[in-house]
Amino acid sequence: MSRIPFVILILAVLTVAACSRSKGPPLAGDYPLTRLTEHVYVIHGPNDLPTKQNQGFMNNPGFVLTAKGVVVIDPGSSVQIGEMVLKKITGVTKDPVIAVFNTHIHGDHWLGNDAIRAAYPKAVIYAHPAMRAKAAAEGENWLKLLSTLTDDATKGTRAVAPNMDINNDETLALGGKHFRIVHTGVAHTDGDIMIEVVEDRVLFAGDNIVAERTARMDDGHFKGNIAAVEAALKVNAKVIVPGHGLSGGREVADAYLGYLKTFHATVKKYLDQGMSDFDMKDKVIADLKPYQKWVLFDAEMGKLISLAYLQIEAEAF
């Protein structure tokens, strides 16, 4: 073998090695595809935290069929989940994915971008500017967190950040469908978007609305989240897809709004009586009896009371 072909062969092998990656197992379990309307589908993930058992799958990836291709919303927390979403899509249509929306920064919703980008490099990935900036800066942290929580089930995932800004009241026309963006400021995070699929009257709410679950509020604000849910209820949507839990009608938003308002008002009531966040915990839990069976209620309650307490104190100044 001459030296030049040998060098070319070595370079080719090194290139393949550089491009390959060791990945965790494909997503196990049967997660059925739910058809919400003629053009809109969702895969309801387990209403849980990321675990070894669910391999990090816990959100509700969705997709919309248009005349030009498929639009994906929140493709999940890993390349494996994103690949599962793509398999569900190919079971419905052979059209390519042309766009993706990421509703917010939490990695369980957007790290599946990796699979979409690998399969469809030209697909545009949209997000709020605040989310885009954080995804670029914090992607590796989310990868490590999901890997730790799932015992490395998300192995091989790359943090593929969104590449196009989109903001409140912008409407994208994609393949004959209109996607209108709702952003009300700091809610579940500072970069949440909700996506209204106008013609099909479906709203993808991200974690601004969750079903039968007490969502984390570490990056958000109770009153801001209340405002976001109220804005969602003003949208002309028949179907609401929450970030976690089962989709439904307006009752999904009404239930979460009731929880948020009750929680905020209850903490404020005991704060006004001079109680500390620690002292009021049992009383707040008792006042939230209708929600005590919601997912993560016990696990998150102490932290949520402290966050609401600090926010209400700040509102007084």
C-alpha positions as CSV (number, residue, x, y, z in Angstrom):
1,M,0.0,0.0,0.0
2,S,1.4,3.4,-0.9
3,R,1.8,6.0,1.7
4,I,-0.8,8.5,0.5
5,P,-3.8,6.0,0.4
6,F,-2.7,4.7,3.8
7,V,-2.8,8.2,5.2
8,I,-6.2,8.8,3.7
9,L,-7.4,5.5,5.3
10,I,-6.1,6.5,8.7
11,L,-7.8,9.9,8.4
12,A,-11.0,8.3,7.5
13,V,-10.9,6.0,10.5
14,L,-10.1,8.9,12.8
15,T,-13.0,10.9,11.3
16,V,-15.5,8.1,11.9
17,A,-14.2,7.7,15.4
18,A,-14.5,11.4,16.2
19,C,-18.0,11.5,14.8
20,S,-19.3,8.4,16.7
21,R,-20.4,8.4,20.2
22,S,-21.2,5.9,22.9
23,K,-24.9,6.0,23.7
24,G,-27.2,4.6,26.3
25,P,-29.9,2.1,25.5
26,P,-32.9,3.1,23.4
27,L,-36.0,4.3,25.3
28,A,-37.8,1.2,26.7
29,G,-41.5,1.0,27.5
30,D,-44.6,1.5,25.4
31,Y,-45.6,5.2,25.2
32,P,-48.7,5.5,23.0
33,L,-49.2,8.3,20.6
34,T,-52.3,10.3,21.2
35,R,-54.0,12.1,18.4
36,L,-55.5,15.4,19.7
37,T,-56.8,16.8,16.4
38,E,-56.5,15.9,12.7
39,H,-53.0,17.4,12.7
40,V,-51.7,17.5,16.3
41,Y,-50.3,14.6,18.3
42,V,-48.7,14.2,21.7
43,I,-46.8,11.5,23.6
44,H,-47.7,11.7,27.3
45,G,-44.6,10.9,29.4
46,P,-44.8,9.5,32.9
47,N,-45.9,12.2,35.4
48,D,-42.8,11.8,37.5
49,L,-39.2,12.9,38.0
50,P,-36.4,11.6,35.8
51,T,-35.4,8.1,37.1
52,K,-33.4,5.1,35.9
53,Q,-36.7,3.4,35.3
54,N,-38.2,6.0,33.0
55,Q,-34.8,6.9,31.5
56,G,-35.5,10.5,31.9
57,F,-38.8,10.5,30.0
58,M,-41.3,12.7,31.9
59,N,-42.5,15.4,29.6
60,N,-45.1,15.6,26.8
61,P,-43.4,15.8,23.4
62,G,-45.8,16.9,20.6
63,F,-45.8,17.4,16.9
64,V,-48.0,19.1,14.3
65,L,-48.4,18.0,10.7
66,T,-48.3,20.8,8.1
67,A,-48.3,20.9,4.3
68,K,-44.5,21.5,4.3
69,G,-43.4,19.1,7.1
70,V,-43.6,18.4,10.8
71,V,-43.3,20.9,13.7
72,V,-42.1,19.4,17.0
73,I,-42.7,20.8,20.4
74,D,-40.4,19.9,23.3
75,P,-38.7,16.6,22.1
76,G,-37.7,15.5,25.6
77,S,-34.6,15.1,27.8
78,S,-32.2,13.0,25.7
79,V,-31.2,11.8,22.3
80,Q,-32.9,8.5,23.0
81,I,-36.2,10.2,23.7
82,G,-35.8,12.4,20.7
83,E,-35.3,9.3,18.6
84,M,-38.5,7.8,20.0
85,V,-40.3,11.0,19.0
86,L,-39.0,10.6,15.5
87,K,-40.1,7.0,15.3
88,K,-43.6,8.1,16.3
89,I,-43.6,10.7,13.6
90,T,-42.5,8.3,10.9
91,G,-45.4,6.1,11.9
92,V,-47.7,8.9,10.8
93,T,-45.9,10.7,7.9
94,K,-42.8,10.5,5.8
95,D,-42.6,14.3,5.8
96,P,-39.4,15.8,7.3
97,V,-39.2,17.8,10.5
98,I,-39.0,21.5,9.5
99,A,-39.1,23.2,12.9
100,V,-38.9,22.7,16.7
101,F,-40.2,24.8,19.6
102,N,-38.6,24.6,23.0
103,T,-40.9,25.9,25.7
104,H,-38.3,26.7,28.4
105,I,-34.8,26.0,29.8
106,H,-35.4,22.8,31.8
107,G,-33.5,20.1,30.2
108,D,-36.2,17.5,30.3
109,H,-38.0,19.4,27.6
110,W,-35.2,20.3,25.1
111,L,-32.2,18.0,25.2
112,G,-34.0,15.8,22.6
113,N,-33.1,18.5,20.1
114,D,-30.0,16.4,19.5
115,A,-31.9,13.7,17.7
116,I,-33.9,16.1,15.6
117,R,-30.8,18.0,14.5
118,A,-29.0,14.8,13.7
119,A,-31.9,13.6,11.5
120,Y,-32.9,17.0,10.1
121,P,-29.9,19.4,10.1
122,K,-32.0,22.2,8.4
123,A,-34.8,22.2,11.0
124,V,-35.0,25.5,12.8
125,I,-35.2,25.3,16.6
126,Y,-37.1,28.2,18.1
127,A,-37.1,29.5,21.7
128,H,-37.4,32.7,23.8
129,P,-34.2,34.7,23.8
130,A,-33.7,34.1,27.5
131,M,-34.0,30.4,27.0
132,R,-31.6,30.4,24.1
133,A,-29.0,32.2,26.1
134,K,-29.3,29.9,29.0
135,A,-29.3,26.8,26.8
136,A,-26.0,27.8,25.3
137,A,-24.5,28.6,28.7
138,E,-26.0,25.8,30.8
139,G,-26.4,22.9,28.5
140,E,-23.6,20.8,29.9
141,N,-25.0,21.2,33.4
142,W,-28.4,19.8,32.3
143,L,-26.7,16.9,30.6
144,K,-24.8,16.0,33.8
145,L,-28.0,16.4,35.9
146,L,-30.1,14.1,33.7
147,S,-27.3,11.6,33.4
148,T,-27.0,11.5,37.2
149,L,-30.7,11.2,37.9
150,T,-31.1,8.4,35.3
151,D,-28.0,6.3,36.1
152,D,-26.5,7.3,32.7
153,A,-29.6,6.3,30.7
154,T,-29.3,9.6,28.7
155,K,-25.6,8.8,27.8
156,G,-24.5,10.1,24.4
157,T,-26.8,13.2,24.4
158,R,-25.4,16.5,23.2
159,A,-26.7,19.9,24.2
160,V,-28.1,21.2,21.0
161,A,-29.3,24.7,21.8
162,P,-32.1,26.5,19.9
163,N,-30.9,28.7,17.0
164,M,-33.7,31.2,16.5
165,D,-35.4,33.7,18.8
166,I,-39.1,34.0,19.1
167,N,-41.1,36.2,21.4
168,N,-44.6,37.1,22.7
169,D,-47.3,37.6,20.1
170,E,-45.2,36.5,17.2
171,T,-46.9,34.2,14.7
172,L,-45.1,31.8,12.4
173,A,-46.8,30.6,9.3
174,L,-45.4,27.1,8.6
175,G,-46.9,24.9,5.9
176,G,-50.3,26.5,6.1
177,K,-50.5,26.3,9.9
178,H,-50.1,29.3,12.2
179,F,-48.1,29.1,15.5
180,R,-48.7,32.0,17.8
181,I,-46.4,32.6,20.7
182,V,-47.6,33.6,24.2
183,H,-45.0,34.9,26.7
184,T,-46.0,36.9,29.8
185,G,-42.7,37.5,31.5
186,V,-41.3,35.4,34.4
187,A,-43.7,32.5,35.1
188,H,-42.3,29.0,35.5
189,T,-39.0,30.4,34.3
190,D,-38.0,33.7,32.7
191,G,-38.0,32.3,29.2
192,D,-41.3,30.4,28.9
193,I,-43.2,30.3,25.7
194,M,-46.6,28.8,25.1
195,I,-47.4,27.8,21.5
196,E,-50.9,28.1,20.1
197,V,-51.6,26.0,17.0
198,V,-54.2,28.4,15.8
199,E,-56.2,26.4,13.2
200,D,-56.4,23.3,15.4
201,R,-57.2,25.3,18.6
202,V,-54.5,23.5,20.6
203,L,-52.2,25.2,23.1
204,F,-48.8,23.7,24.1
205,A,-48.4,25.3,27.5
206,G,-45.0,24.0,28.6
207,D,-44.6,24.0,32.4
208,N,-46.6,27.1,32.8
209,I,-49.4,24.6,33.2
210,V,-49.0,21.1,34.6
211,A,-51.7,18.5,35.3
212,E,-52.2,17.1,38.8
213,R,-48.6,18.0,39.7
214,T,-46.9,20.6,41.9
215,A,-44.3,22.0,39.5
216,R,-41.0,23.4,40.7
217,M,-40.7,27.1,41.0
218,D,-36.9,27.5,41.6
219,D,-36.6,29.6,38.4
220,G,-40.0,31.2,38.4
221,H,-42.6,33.3,40.2
222,F,-46.0,32.5,41.6
223,K,-47.8,35.6,40.6
224,G,-46.0,35.5,37.2
225,N,-47.2,31.9,36.7
226,I,-50.7,33.0,37.6
227,A,-50.6,35.7,35.0
228,A,-49.3,33.1,32.4
229,V,-52.2,30.7,33.1
230,E,-54.7,33.5,32.9
231,A,-53.2,34.4,29.5
232,A,-53.5,30.8,28.4
233,L,-57.2,30.8,29.3
234,K,-57.7,33.8,27.0
235,V,-56.4,31.8,24.0
236,N,-59.0,30.3,21.8
237,A,-57.9,26.8,22.5
238,K,-60.1,23.7,22.9
239,V,-57.2,21.4,23.9
240,I,-54.4,22.3,26.4
241,V,-51.2,20.2,26.4
242,P,-49.5,20.7,29.9
243,G,-45.8,20.3,30.3
244,H,-46.5,17.2,32.5
245,G,-49.6,15.2,33.0
246,L,-52.5,14.4,30.7
247,S,-53.8,16.9,28.1
248,G,-57.4,18.0,28.3
249,G,-59.7,21.0,27.9
250,R,-59.7,24.3,29.7
251,E,-60.3,22.4,33.0
252,V,-56.5,21.6,32.9
253,A,-55.6,25.3,33.1
254,D,-58.4,26.0,35.6
255,A,-57.2,23.4,38.0
256,Y,-53.6,24.6,38.0
257,L,-54.7,28.2,38.3
258,G,-56.8,27.3,41.3
259,Y,-53.8,25.6,42.9
260,L,-51.5,28.6,42.3
261,K,-53.9,31.2,43.5
262,T,-54.8,29.1,46.6
263,F,-51.1,28.5,47.4
264,H,-50.1,32.1,47.0
265,A,-53.1,33.4,49.1
266,T,-52.6,30.9,51.8
267,V,-48.9,31.7,52.3
268,K,-49.7,35.4,52.3
269,K,-52.5,34.9,54.9
270,Y,-50.1,33.3,57.4
271,L,-47.3,35.6,56.6
272,D,-49.6,38.5,57.4
273,Q,-50.3,36.8,60.7
274,G,-46.6,37.0,61.5
275,M,-45.8,33.4,61.0
276,S,-42.5,32.2,59.5
277,D,-42.4,29.9,56.5
278,F,-41.4,27.0,58.7
279,D,-44.2,27.6,61.3
280,M,-46.9,27.9,58.6
281,K,-46.0,24.7,56.7
282,D,-48.6,22.4,58.4
283,K,-51.3,25.0,58.1
284,V,-50.6,25.6,54.4
285,I,-50.6,21.9,53.7
286,A,-54.0,21.6,55.4
287,D,-55.4,24.4,53.4
288,L,-54.2,22.7,50.2
289,K,-56.2,19.5,50.9
290,P,-57.7,19.3,47.3
291,Y,-54.2,19.1,45.9
292,Q,-52.5,16.8,48.4
293,K,-52.6,13.8,46.0
294,W,-50.9,15.6,43.2
295,V,-47.5,14.3,42.1
296,L,-44.6,15.7,44.1
297,F,-46.8,17.5,46.6
298,D,-45.0,16.1,49.6
299,A,-41.6,16.3,48.1
300,E,-41.8,20.0,46.9
301,M,-44.0,21.6,49.6
302,G,-41.4,22.9,52.0
303,K,-39.3,24.5,49.3
304,L,-42.4,25.9,47.5
305,I,-43.6,27.5,50.7
306,S,-40.2,29.1,51.3
307,L,-40.1,30.5,47.7
308,A,-43.6,31.9,47.9
309,Y,-42.9,33.4,51.3
310,L,-39.8,35.3,50.0
311,Q,-41.7,36.4,46.9
312,I,-44.6,37.8,48.9
313,E,-42.2,39.6,51.2
314,A,-40.5,41.2,48.2
315,E,-43.8,42.3,46.8
316,A,-44.4,44.3,49.9
317,F,-41.5,46.6,49.2
